[in-house]
Amino acid sequence: MSIVSETITVLKSQSSYDGIKRFRLENGKLASLPVKLPLLFDVEEHAVSSLSDLSSLLTSLEHDPSKFIIRGELIEGREKENIRRTGKSHLFNDPNSNFNPAPNRWCMIDIDDLELPAEYADIDASKPDILAHTTAKLPEAFRGVDCHYQFSASMGVKTDKVRVHLWYWLNRSVSDAEMKAWMGQSDVPVDMSLFRPVQPHFTANPIFENGAINPLPNRSGVYDAHGGQDTVTVPENLDEIVTVQTRNQKPRHTRSDGYLEAQEIIRDQATGLAIDGREKLLYWLSLTVMNEWVKQAKGKEKPSLDAITNQLWERFSTEADLSDGKWSSVHAKSKAAARITEFETGQFSFSSRSDNTTLYPVEAPYFHLDAVDKQTGIRQLNESLAAFFRDVEEGKIPRNSLRITMGAGKTSQTIQHLKTYLKTAFATNVEIYVPRHDIADEYERRFRNDEPVSANVVHMYGRGGIDLQIPPLCKRYEYVQQLETAGVSVYQNACYASRDEVCVNFNDCAYLSQYHVGDEIQQLQNTVRIFQHASLPLPRNRLESSPDIVIVDEAFIGSCLKKQSFPAELVRTHFTHPAYQHLGSLIVDSLREGKPLLAALRDEGIDINILNEVTFDHLLPAVRFDGSTVQQGRITSGLLYQFLVKMRSVISDELRMDSREVATRILYDLRKGEVVLTHLDDTRIPDTAALLVLDATADELLLEKAVGDIQLDRIDIKQNAVVTQVYDRTGSNTWWNKNTDEIASLVQVMNGWASFGEKVLCVSHKQLADELRQSETLDDSVKVNHFGNIRGSNDAEDCDVIFITGRNQPPPSEVDIAARALFWDDDTPLQIDEGSRIDVADNKTTNLPLELRGYAFHGHKGVYVRSFTDHRTERWHQQIREAETIQAIARLRLVHAPYAKRIILLGNLPIEMPINSVVAFADLMPDKLELELLNKGNLPLSQLGFTVMRPDLAKTDRQAEKLLARSKFKQPSDLTLAKFGRIFPDLRKAGMCIVTFKAKH
């Protein structure tokens, strides 16, 4: 039998202590020094072919603190000396990477959260028992198989948990994705971050110095599991597990009538027939058939069970593969009977003015929630934060995202855990990124409250300070503004270009002083710098040191997404090559005519080398370093230069994907005649820093595109609220902008709540918010905010009621363009919806497909929602639309609310929150007569009363009759003060309403 050799990649740093954990005595206490990895490494490759070889290599590495192992393999052609540890889990031969993902016949399993049984307190004497106890928690294939073990640096220092690295030899190579799927079957939490191409696998033993004593001198060896096996047999179905996990990521099927099928419905590519998810298809068709019958019958006849069954079975037989004989008309009859019962009992009308405002029965909510009580959620929050900082302390580089319900205290708890960590750390650089300066101010206050933090805390400001609050920090800011406007680098043109070109204020610049480390004593101090999200895509200046820990609060990806556009004629003119004068025209014409750009370039023999020879230096702006002769507006813009350079880079990157013919991130806007470029800027978060992302609506798929592999922990906590949602209004911006009467009704209802002492918040799109702010009739106590300006704010936490008028709905084309920047390099190309394209002339007449989504409501009700076909694009869509509504609701801080607050959603978009009642818009908002009652305090109750007392409403009996007929009340006597309470579903408030109203009028 031939022996298969495996190559293991070992990275070596230039320092002796970069990959090792050190402990030392400081003032009589044991302190741990954080592991700080350098930027550059040398690469070694070692051949192993068995567990014995693997164990020998690991044993030799234990005594070399400058080395550690990674799972990735060096890309062919890359240098082996002084290279960065860069690599992406999903992309091979990426130009910005040095290592490719690689399947391996070895694996390291890192366990550090398993309770240590009390009987094994003597760790040194109980090692075999501890290893037997631990390996029994692994998936079945690992049990009874020998392995190389190494107890972690903190094992023995901390005695509450088992902390161990287990190295196994496998019978075949296994990919990172397969390892993650496999370890998901473990009975004990496994550190999934190891299954990334460049994640360090630390191998060196810890060092105890300055009087510190190593409690576990012998930490490693080969564990004999007494099973007679030294090789793990990989399960045959492991690839199927990965396939199942990724199945829901496949593009969905859009029907010819514009409806989006459920993800579960799988169609055969050859026949188009549904081969899986047929139960879901039958259910959906029953809704469609019932809806069509109601529209045709127009209330003139009762539904016939046989007729609807026959129609349904005919539809289903046409669309589903019935060759297995599992389906018959009996199934169709059952579904038809259920729909008829729902219609006849009045549960559902199956009819409305529009398909996306009709209420339908659904089988399950679209968003699945598993909320825990407040105490449990807060405990889980603290456990997640403790685990993160424990990993940092142990020299790991965790990259975690914590998705927890807003208002649970994630910010304050994170700060407290960070403070605790910094007490025993030194020379640690922490960077925190928040949406706005006011949130940075809050962070500063919290750091200084109670027990001060063991660090220098710096709130980072830009060169221009903050308008009306902080004056410009740069003494030459007028010149700097010109550079910024022109898109020219500020640091090298205004701060420091060379020894001969240095700003006269360089040594005493208030802006640059924020980055100064200071003398040797100050360098040993911990530093916490608080930036805004806008800084995340910016390059580091020469004074900035690399952070050890990065914390990002709230969603930030939008800050790194860039969209640029220039007239197509400028691309034609400037994108030229001596041997290809027509290059610019080839690019523009291919985009404009809808031809595959990459294929067109290859057909012309244009490759990456030729593109690299294209220069735009003639567009570089001329800048005098001192700025002495530069006047306002005299600096030539460098934006076109930057656009074309980035465009060249984007085309080159996409040309590297040999299977692609169409460029994803370059489009032609037919309406404007512009070339549009979209891309995701790299963040300034280094690979060597531990990363913690705090976001109540975080999405792991999106985060991985921005920062690489990341582990998401989700904690949903029950919120103290009563939620009422309308189903027959989309709440679109256009609808609100056109309906001034409804705005007046909204003002009156919010004033009604305010008049009873309730604190009211309204969140809407900006145009409506501005109109409400300027309204002379809106009660001064009502707070108003708009989508895009709400994240992180605590300004409304004392409010009792929130009205959300609709949804934060961007144009579909903007969502599509952002998704292209995020997912352009996926193996599966994005599926583009016609309704989101800017490179077709008629996209205004094409809508996004409709998808049926259920509310998180016990009544199993739902509506159709405009959605993107590709699940990846829809994930970004939800970050803008649904997530922004969740963020708006979170302003009320419902987790800790002492009483149930009221949420009123004046739009029918299902969101990730339990709904108490689903109502029609007319049942929530007052009609014209109710509005008059609210305004005047009294109203006639007869036709004669209107013509005599209120001729401004009805001058004739006929007009008065119509006015009363249009009201929600069939009899004038129904229009009493008691009915005002119907606007306030809470009966307690309804009672208050009557009393206060009568007393007032």
Salt bridges, closest charged atoms under 4 A:
GLU26 OE2 - ARG24 NE 2.56
GLU44 OE1 - HIS46 NE2 3.09
GLU44 OE2 - LYS67 NZ 3.10
GLU45 OE1 - LYS80 NZ 3.35
ASP64 OD2 - LYS67 NZ 3.60
ASP110 OD1 - HIS165 NE2 3.71
ASP110 OD2 - LYS396 NZ 2.68
ASP112 OD2 - LYS396 NZ 2.60
ASP113 OD1 - LYS161 NZ 2.75
ASP113 OD1 - ARG390 NH2 3.88
GLU115 OE2 - LYS161 NZ 3.98
ASP124 OD1 - LYS127 NZ 3.51
GLU140 OE1 - ARG143 NH1 3.11
ASP160 OD1 - ARG163 NH1 3.21
ASP176 OD1 - ARG71 NE 2.60
GLU178 OE2 - ARG172 NH2 3.27
ASP187 OD2 - ARG143 NH2 3.50
GLU209 OE2 - ARG22 NH1 3.56
GLU209 OE2 - ARG24 NH1 3.37
ASP224 OD2 - HIS226 ND1 3.87
ASP257 OD1 - ARG255 NE 3.87
GLU261 OE2 - ARG255 NH1 2.89
GLU261 OE2 - ARG267 NH2 2.61
ASP276 OD2 - ARG247 NH2 2.71
GLU279 OE2 - LYS335 NZ 2.73
GLU292 OE1 - ARG315 NH2 2.52
GLU319 OE2 - ARG255 NH2 2.53
GLU319 OE1 - ARG267 NH2 2.73
ASP324 OD2 - ARG278 NH2 2.68
GLU342 OE1 - ARG339 NE 2.87
ASP355 OD1 - LYS295 NZ 3.24
GLU363 OE1 - LYS280 NZ 3.34
GLU383 OE2 - ARG379 NE 3.49
ASP391 OD1 - LYS396 NZ 3.83
GLU393 OE1 - LYS158 NZ 3.48
GLU394 OE2 - ARG163 NE 2.92
GLU431 OE2 - ARG540 NH1 2.82
ASP438 OD1 - ARG436 NE 3.03
ASP441 OD1 - HIS459 ND1 3.02
GLU442 OE2 - ARG446 NH2 2.66
GLU444 OE2 - ARG448 NH2 3.31
GLU444 OE1 - HIS459 ND1 3.42
GLU451 OE2 - LYS423 NZ 3.20
ASP508 OD2 - LYS475 NZ 3.62
GLU544 OE1 - ARG540 NH1 3.32
GLU544 OE2 - ARG684 NH2 2.59
ASP548 OD2 - LYS36 NZ 3.53
ASP553 OD1 - LYS410 NZ 2.83
GLU554 OE2 - LYS410 NZ 3.79
GLU569 OE2 - ARG572 NE 3.05
ASP589 OD1 - ARG572 NH2 2.71
ASP589 OD1 - ARG592 NH2 3.24
GLU593 OE2 - ARG592 NH2 3.55
GLU593 OE1 - LYS595 NZ 3.03
GLU604 OE1 - HIS582 NE2 3.46
GLU613 OE1 - HIS577 NE2 2.72
ASP626 OD2 - ARG624 NH2 3.72
ASP653 OD1 - ARG656 NH1 2.94
ASP653 OD2 - ARG665 NH2 3.96
GLU654 OE2 - ARG665 NE 3.01
ASP669 OD1 - ARG671 NE 3.53
ASP681 OD2 - LYS562 NZ 3.46
ASP681 OD1 - HIS679 ND1 3.09
ASP695 OD1 - ARG791 NH1 3.75
ASP699 OD2 - ARG875 NE 2.56
ASP709 OD2 - LYS180 NZ 3.83
ASP709 OD2 - ARG196 NE 3.88
ASP716 OD2 - ARG714 NE 2.88
ASP728 OD2 - ARG729 NH1 3.81
GLU758 OE2 - LYS989 NZ 3.53
ASP770 OD2 - LYS766 NZ 2.95
ASP770 OD1 - ARG773 NH1 2.76
ASP798 OD2 - LYS759 NZ 3.48
ASP798 OD1 - LYS783 NZ 3.47
GLU814 OE2 - LYS563 NZ 2.90
ASP816 OD2 - ARG820 NE 2.78
ASP825 OD2 - HIS90 NE2 3.34
ASP825 OD1 - LYS705 NZ 3.27
ASP826 OD1 - LYS705 NZ 2.41
ASP826 OD2 - ARG872 NH1 3.03
ASP839 OD1 - ARG837 NE 2.98
GLU851 OE2 - ARG252 NH1 2.63
GLU851 OE1 - ARG853 NE 3.13
ASP870 OD1 - HIS871 ND1 3.92
ASP870 OD2 - ARG872 NH2 2.73
GLU874 OE2 - ARG853 NH2 2.73
GLU874 OE1 - HIS877 ND1 3.08
GLU874 OE2 - ARG881 NH2 3.48
GLU882 OE2 - ARG853 NH1 2.71
GLU882 OE2 - ARG881 NH2 2.98
GLU884 OE1 - ARG791 NE 3.32
GLU912 OE1 - ARG403 NH2 2.77
GLU912 OE2 - ARG714 NH2 2.19
ASP927 OD2 - LYS968 NZ 3.89
GLU930 OE1 - LYS968 NZ 2.98
GLU930 OE2 - ARG982 NH2 2.67
GLU932 OE1 - ARG950 NH2 2.86
ASP952 OD2 - ARG950 NH2 2.92
GLU961 OE1 - ARG958 NH1 3.53
ASP986 OD2 - ARG902 NH2 3.75
ASP986 OD2 - LYS989 NZ 3.79
